[in-house]
Amino acid sequence: MTPPEPAPPTNRLRPAPGAPARSTIKGDIPDAVLDRYLVERDLRGRAEQFFRDHRAPEPMFRDRGGSLTSTQAYPDAVIDMLKIARHRGWERIQVSGDPAFRREVWIQAQSLGLEVHGHRPRDRDRQAAGVDRTSSQKTPQDPLAERLARAAVVVARLIPDPAVQTRLLEAAWARAGQPRPMERDAARGPDRSR
């Protein structure tokens, strides 16, 4: 007889203590996120559990109102949790749980401009997020350009086709009303040839 397996750790994302939050209401979810999941609702009809498909035994994440929880660290679920947090006005968030989840939250939060407490990033985390040590220690001169540069890193990680990457980034810079910098392709990062 084998002993029962311990329950997976609860990975939690919530507003940082003392940080203002516009909303902590369960079910306050952007429509774009709701459309991506099969949703189970609580007794009051509020969205509570978010499933990727009908075969999944466990939800990708749960909405507890004042926090969002998950038993896994899937990047697409993490980014959707962060979109919910941003929708609710949680500019500073507290993350807890297993190290892989905390790391993924920190990396993804950089592209959304959210401040994360509960994870101390390593150099590898900064590289994955497209944030070098020197730029993270000084005040950004142009926050919009810095956000677009971080978004370029995410686009480069998620979209393999360079032509599609270029079109997306040019559209993002055009929507921001600024010309895209030409000195270096922000999506590719620093030159790695040695």
Secondary structure, DSSP 8 states (H G I E B T S, - for coil): ----------EEEEE-TT---S---TT---HHHHTTSEEEE-TTS-EEEEESSTT-SS-SEEE-SS-EEESS--HHHHHHHHHHHHHTT-SEEEEES-HHHHHHHHHHHHHHT-EEES----HHHHHHHT--HHHHHS--S-HHHHHHHHHHHHHHHH---HHHHHHHHHHHHHHHTS----SS-TTT-S----
